[in-house]
């Protein structure tokens, strides 16, 4: 945040614990409130680890009780809470439908069921959890696909993916964790094509939902909602009590999560300088100011500048944005004037979204859909189903 007059060390407890499977040496014991079990820290070594530095241990989830020892009188611990932790607590729920009823009204549940039925009717859908068994070749393929889905989704949103700089280290250590059942991939497939991928970490009866993205061509079907529902079903089946969606307030989190509590943060330091406590109090005030600005969205201005600059660079790199003018037609053109095409070819990838939207609206399976290009108009295409057909006029922005 700014230059410290002291050596200042920051730890992210959540990332260290779930991703690296390590506990800060200042922590003696981690108690899991969700099953009343705990784990001792084999690397516990507080006095040698503190030294003269100020240590900040951030993002301790509210379902953990982290024990710090009674240190000698020259050491102090300061605790404060900030940043919401969003979680789905499944304690007491016998199935996913029961949980759904606690979070959504009949209309919302009906809409979700319609989307699931539509997705499964239109495509060859398969839901797969990779948990304990996965080839390295398949893992590399899925992670590469996940990165592509993230890039495309965040470009659409006009955002920058905050974990982008960590993706390489996440990729390096997550494969072994999946084999050890300490992590998992959840994938929704359309045939052989992954259209939704989620990477999560596991500890006892807790799942930490780390990264998720989906193919935006299928956005009409609400893959994000289906993804969460299928994972809730799996959690209940496997006896998972907490499905942790971490920090960052998003619409889908407020809709699905039934618990919203603050993460704990700790400052631990050797109290041998009067300015240390003053510095920590100043840090806490600055955090509060930062949180207030985020709430008012004022602090997003520099972030939006970065996004705008990123978009400018993308446009300079000939990133194409397509616009569609859609019109239902009663009669198909003469077959001499059209040519059948395959939207699974990269050349026609831009036609996938309008085609899948057509399938969603008309409840049409992929094997009943045919797409044609007009021979005399390079920007005009026809989508034909069993019951309906549309003309798609494509322009590039």
Phi and psi in degrees as a GROMACS rama.xvg file:
@    title "Ramachandran Plot"
@    xaxis  label "Phi"
@    yaxis  label "Psi"
@TYPE xy
-158.44  170.521  UNK-2
-68.9588  125.165  UNK-3
-88.581  141.43  UNK-4
-73.9995  -7.75955  UNK-5
-123.458  162.941  UNK-6
-64.9947  127.826  UNK-7
-130.922  117.824  UNK-8
-118.396  128.2  UNK-9
-113.361  138.732  UNK-10
-125.647  140.364  UNK-11
-101.648  102.385  UNK-12
-59.0116  -43.5315  UNK-13
-60.4968  -49.2728  UNK-14
-65.1666  -43.3525  UNK-15
-61.2628  -45.0039  UNK-16
-71.7141  -48.8047  UNK-17
-84.9565  -40.4317  UNK-18
-86.6026  -48.3175  UNK-19
-91.1963  -9.55007  UNK-20
56.4004  40.6632  UNK-21
-129.084  153.634  UNK-22
-120.744  136.835  UNK-23
-54.1689  135.926  UNK-24
-62.593  -13.186  UNK-25
-81.0696  -14.8738  UNK-26
-95.2271  129.152  UNK-27
-88.4863  -36.7842  UNK-28
-154.952  138.765  UNK-29
-116.355  119.014  UNK-30
-102.888  124.572  UNK-31
-89.4809  108.579  UNK-32
-69.0777  -19.3898  UNK-33
-76.0215  -17.5936  UNK-34
-140.523  6.11935  UNK-35
60.1511  31.5841  UNK-36
-116.964  163.393  UNK-37
-144.015  179.124  UNK-38
-142.784  128.663  UNK-39
-82.8642  147.145  UNK-40
-88.5224  111.527  UNK-41
-70.2639  -17.0963  UNK-42
-99.8513  14.7985  UNK-43
-60.228  121.951  UNK-44
-161.749  70.0973  UNK-45
-67.4666  -50.5029  UNK-46
-63.7953  -38.303  UNK-47
-75.4274  -21.3199  UNK-48
-89.6145  -27.6236  UNK-49
-71.5809  -53.7868  UNK-50
59.0938  -140.574  UNK-51
-97.4023  0.0969672  UNK-52
-82.6105  159.206  UNK-53
-94.2735  125.477  UNK-54
-108.942  126.179  UNK-55
-111.612  119.991  UNK-56
-107.269  112.325  UNK-57
-107.086  161.259  UNK-58
56.4381  54.7443  UNK-59
-87.8764  115.731  UNK-60
-63.7383  150.088  UNK-61
-67.4217  -16.2071  UNK-62
-84.8967  -1.13077  UNK-63
-109.411  141.224  UNK-64
-113.071  107.469  UNK-65
-95.1705  124.47  UNK-66
-93.7424  122.293  UNK-67
-103.235  142.127  UNK-68
-73.508  164.274  UNK-69
-76.0737  103.42  UNK-70
-80.7073  167.391  UNK-71
-60.2515  161.665  UNK-72
-61.2012  -21.3934  UNK-73
-80.9887  -1.92323  UNK-74
-110.488  148.676  UNK-75
-135.05  154.035  UNK-76
-125.503  126.966  UNK-77
-117.064  129.566  UNK-78
-113.651  139.37  UNK-79
-149.684  161.532  UNK-80
-120.779  137.694  UNK-81
-162.957  158.201  UNK-82
73.3483  123.516  UNK-83
-75.3517  138.567  UNK-84
-102.439  122.635  UNK-85
-101.313  127.173  UNK-86
-144.754  152.034  UNK-87
-101.306  109.745  UNK-88
-96.3828  115.722  UNK-89
-98.8113  10.8432  UNK-90
-58.8338  123.994  UNK-91
90.3638  -2.8728  UNK-92
-98.818  130.473  UNK-93
-88.1028  -23.9523  UNK-94
-156.724  170.474  UNK-95
-66.4425  -34.5084  UNK-96
-62.7023  -39.1751  UNK-97
-63.1074  -40.9638  UNK-98
-67.0284  -42.2414  UNK-99
-55.9939  -43.2418  UNK-100
-62.8227  -28.3845  UNK-101
-77.6315  -16.3872  UNK-102
-114.968  -23.2312  UNK-103
-131.923  149.686  UNK-104
-80.0856  172.629  UNK-105
-56.2086  -39.0909  UNK-106
-65.343  -44.648  UNK-107
-66.5071  -39.5202  UNK-108
-66.3775  -39.2963  UNK-109
-64.2451  -41.4254  UNK-110
-63.8493  -40.6636  UNK-111
-64.0765  -43.4042  UNK-112
-62.7383  -38.5761  UNK-113
-63.1069  -39.968  UNK-114
-66.417  -41.4614  UNK-115
-63.2312  -47.172  UNK-116
-61.8356  -39.8753  UNK-117
-65.6331  -44.8425  UNK-118
-59.6044  -45.2892  UNK-119
-73.9546  -26.0269  UNK-120
-78.2476  -33.8155  UNK-121
-84.6468  -28.9109  UNK-122
-132.493  164.592  UNK-123
-86.909  84.4203  UNK-124
-90.3236  137.807  UNK-125
-137.971  133.902  UNK-126
-106.282  123.434  UNK-127
-130.99  129.991  UNK-128
-104.182  125.688  UNK-129
-101.637  106.821  UNK-130
-146.751  91.39  UNK-131
104.45  -16.3983  UNK-132
-148.386  120.706  UNK-133
-170.733  129.235  UNK-134
-72.4956  152.594  UNK-135
-64.6295  -36.6039  UNK-136
-62.4789  -45.0174  UNK-137
-66.0126  -39.5868  UNK-138
-60.0733  -49.3193  UNK-139
-61  -39.8596  UNK-140
-62.2517  -45.9797  UNK-141
-67.2875  -39.2352  UNK-142
-68.5381  -40.2767  UNK-143
-62.5482  -41.664  UNK-144
-64.4625  -40.4183  UNK-145
-59.051  -44.2618  UNK-146
-61.6225  -39.8818  UNK-147
-66.7945  -40.7394  UNK-148
-63.729  -41.2889  UNK-149
-62.0708  -48.3497  UNK-150
-57.6915  -45.7903  UNK-151
-69.3426  -41.723  UNK-152
-64.5278  -44.4423  UNK-153
-73.8301  -28.3372  UNK-154
-65.3527  -39.8209  UNK-155
-63.4328  -41.8728  UNK-156
-74.7312  -19.0106  UNK-157
76.8062  28.9462  UNK-158
-116.652  167.304  UNK-159
-111.235  128.75  UNK-160
-69.4829  117.373  UNK-161
-69.7548  -22.476  UNK-162
-96.3627  12.6422  UNK-163
-57.3607  -42.0018  UNK-164
-69.5129  -17.4495  UNK-165
-96.7789  -5.89355  UNK-166
-59.6728  -39.4118  UNK-167
-63.7461  -44.8454  UNK-168
-69.5024  -34.8509  UNK-169
-62.5086  -44.1453  UNK-170
-62.5764  -40.5181  UNK-171
-61.9146  -40.0743  UNK-172
-105.191  -7.28492  UNK-173
-78.8992  -25.8144  UNK-174
-62.7652  -48.7067  UNK-175
-62.9663  -34.351  UNK-176
-66.4254  -35.9403  UNK-177
-64.2415  -43.581  UNK-178
-62.5782  -31.8125  UNK-179
-89.0682  4.1888  UNK-180
60.7742  35.2539  UNK-181
-109.654  0.900206  UNK-182
-154.81  167.969  UNK-183
-153.859  152.823  UNK-184
-107.496  130.048  UNK-185
-110.389  127.546  UNK-186
-130.864  133.995  UNK-187
-101.804  124.11  UNK-188
-107.092  141.984  UNK-189
-105.857  100.582  UNK-190
65.2499  -118.493  UNK-191
-98.3466  0.288649  UNK-192
-96.8607  120.809  UNK-193
-70.6594  126.519  UNK-194
-117.059  -6.14686  UNK-195
-155.555  127.659  UNK-196
-134.819  133.914  UNK-197
-132  129.954  UNK-198
-105.721  125.981  UNK-199
-130.751  156.182  UNK-200
-110.889  152.576  UNK-201
-125.116  142.393  UNK-202
-149.956  115.897  UNK-203
50.43  -115.976  UNK-204
-105.084  32.6996  UNK-205
-127.774  136.62  UNK-206
-118.693  129.541  UNK-207
-102.017  115.404  UNK-208
-82.8572  102.019  UNK-209
-89.7474  -59.5612  UNK-210
-133.301  137.346  UNK-211
-147.185  140.987  UNK-212
-154.897  165.517  UNK-213
-143.295  165.447  UNK-214
-77.6427  114.741  UNK-215
-69.5575  -12.2975  UNK-216
-64.7962  -23.2366  UNK-217
-100.17  20.2857  UNK-218
-61.4496  -29.1812  UNK-219
-59.5136  -27.1743  UNK-220
-86.0771  -2.74163  UNK-221
63.7136  50.0836  UNK-222
-57.3047  -35.1988  UNK-223
-59.6555  -41.9179  UNK-224
-69.2338  -41.0029  UNK-225
-64.7986  -41.1269  UNK-226
-54.8023  -51.7428  UNK-227
-62.3117  -44.497  UNK-228
-59.7362  -47.3204  UNK-229
-63.3621  -34.0708  UNK-230
-74.4096  -34.6041  UNK-231
-62.6328  -43.0469  UNK-232
-57.6189  -45.3196  UNK-233
-66.3814  -40.7975  UNK-234
-58.9091  -46.8107  UNK-235
-65.2675  -40.4024  UNK-236
-61.8098  -36.0826  UNK-237
-94.4365  3.34299  UNK-238
78.0181  20.8945  UNK-239
-75.993  133.155  UNK-240
-99.7421  -30.1311  UNK-241
-127.746  123.904  UNK-242
-109.998  100.614  UNK-243
-89.315  118.809  UNK-244
-98.1747  11.9646  UNK-245
64.5646  -151.514  UNK-246
-100.887  170.365  UNK-247
98.0355  106.896  UNK-248
-77.5456  116.948  UNK-249
-129.995  157.882  UNK-250
-58.2503  -44.7269  UNK-251
-65.6715  -29.2265  UNK-252
-70.9993  -46.0442  UNK-253
-65.625  -26.7054  UNK-254
-75.8007  -40.661  UNK-255
-94.2055  -29.0262  UNK-256
-83.4267  137.057  UNK-257
-106.59  0.456586  UNK-258
-134.001  132.425  UNK-259
-140.4  100.551  UNK-260
-129.772  164.9  UNK-261
-85.0931  141.98  UNK-262
-69.8703  149.152  UNK-263
-93.0903  144.596  UNK-264
-127.022  144.973  UNK-265
-130.187  141.454  UNK-266
-110.145  128.785  UNK-267
-126.478  132.164  UNK-268
-160.026  161.535  UNK-269
-86.1992  121.367  UNK-270
-85.717  71.4052  UNK-271
-121.229  14.5473  UNK-272
-151.518  126.945  UNK-273
-60.4075  -31.1721  UNK-274
-73.1853  -17.4661  UNK-275
-63.3116  -48.6389  UNK-276
-64.6462  -38.8334  UNK-277
-63.9238  -39.7451  UNK-278
-63.561  -42.5406  UNK-279
-65.2542  -42.6633  UNK-280
-62.362  -37.7707  UNK-281
-64.7093  -41.2866  UNK-282
-58.5527  -44.3545  UNK-283
-62.9388  -41.0503  UNK-284
-63.5919  -40.9846  UNK-285
-65.409  -37.3806  UNK-286
-60.1799  -44.1483  UNK-287
-63.4973  -40.7011  UNK-288
-63.6698  -44.8708  UNK-289
-59.7728  -42.4178  UNK-290
-64.9146  -38.436  UNK-291
-64.0755  -43.5532  UNK-292
-64.5485  -38.0998  UNK-293
-63.9014  -41.0032  UNK-294
-62.1172  -38.3002  UNK-295
-87.1121  -1.00012  UNK-296
65.8517  17.5251  UNK-297
-73.7954  -38.3311  UNK-298
-71.2498  -6.82829  UNK-299
-80.7114  -7.7443  UNK-300
-60.9813  -50.31  UNK-301
-60.4645  -36.6684  UNK-302
-62.3839  -43.3726  UNK-303
-66.8853  -31.9653  UNK-304
-62.9988  -42.243  UNK-305
-61.5787  -43.0567  UNK-306
-63.1764  -43.9154  UNK-307
-62.1606  -42.2498  UNK-308
-64.3797  -40.129  UNK-309
-62.7621  -41.9898  UNK-310
-63.8548  -38.1827  UNK-311
-62.8802  -43.3886  UNK-312
-62.6703  -39.5618  UNK-313
-63.5499  -41.2403  UNK-314
-66.6652  -33.1489  UNK-315
-68.5907  -23.605  UNK-316
-93.4737  21.4061  UNK-317
57.7088  41.5729  UNK-318
-72.0628  124.596  UNK-319
-93.5802  136.073  UNK-320
-116.476  125.962  UNK-321
-102.777  142.867  UNK-322
-120.187  147.076  UNK-323
-126.73  133.718  UNK-324
-111.19  118.012  UNK-325
-113.114  135.938  UNK-326
-143.019  127.091  UNK-327
-69.0763  140.307  UNK-328
-125.999  143.71  UNK-329
-83.6355  -32.5949  UNK-330
-127.173  136.181  UNK-331
-71.1368  144.82  UNK-332
-63.9714  165.36  UNK-333
-59.2422  135.067  UNK-334
-65.1991  -17.8092  UNK-335
-70.613  -18.9075  UNK-336
-98.0833  0.0184292  UNK-337
-131.417  157.862  UNK-338
-131.551  129.997  UNK-339
-70.9229  139.72  UNK-340
-130.369  166.571  UNK-341
-114.451  110.614  UNK-342
-72.0768  -8.84559  UNK-343
-77.784  -12.57  UNK-344
-76.3339  142.686  UNK-345
-57.7089  -32.0199  UNK-346
-57.6786  -32.0157  UNK-347
-114.4  24.8993  UNK-348
-59.9994  -30.184  UNK-349
-66.7188  -12.7505  UNK-350
-93.1173  -3.31748  UNK-351
-66.6915  -46.8216  UNK-352
-61.2936  -50.4875  UNK-353
-61.9084  -31.0797  UNK-354
-68.6695  -44.5599  UNK-355
-67.9197  -34.4822  UNK-356
-61.9428  -41.4555  UNK-357
-60.4478  -43.4433  UNK-358
-63.1895  -40.7769  UNK-359
-61.256  -45.611  UNK-360
-70.9232  -29.0421  UNK-361
-110.708  2.84894  UNK-362
55.0434  47.4046  UNK-363
-106.588  132.569  UNK-364
-74.3559  152.531  UNK-365
-58.7011  -35.5886  UNK-366
-76.6995  -2.1838  UNK-367
-104.256  -0.189535  UNK-368
-98.7116  137.115  UNK-369
-131.765  137.31  UNK-370
-120.367  136.449  UNK-371
-129.327  153.013  UNK-372
-108.961  147.073  UNK-373
-78.8048  130.367  UNK-374
-68.4466  -28.902  UNK-375
-100.728  5.81112  UNK-376
-148.141  106.537  UNK-377
-68.443  -12.1535  UNK-378
-104.375  4.10513  UNK-379
-115.672  134.777  UNK-380
-137.539  158.44  UNK-381
-121.779  130.391  UNK-382
-107.816  122.219  UNK-383
-120.961  126.535  UNK-384
-114.218  -170.03  UNK-385
-71.2886  -32.0665  UNK-386
-111.07  -19.2881  UNK-387
-149.882  158.595  UNK-388
-141.899  152.627  UNK-389
-133.716  148.675  UNK-390
-99.5176  131.194  UNK-391
-115.912  117.851  UNK-392
-100.905  118.582  UNK-393
-105.537  133.142  UNK-394
-129.498  153.827  UNK-395
-109.325  125.29  UNK-396
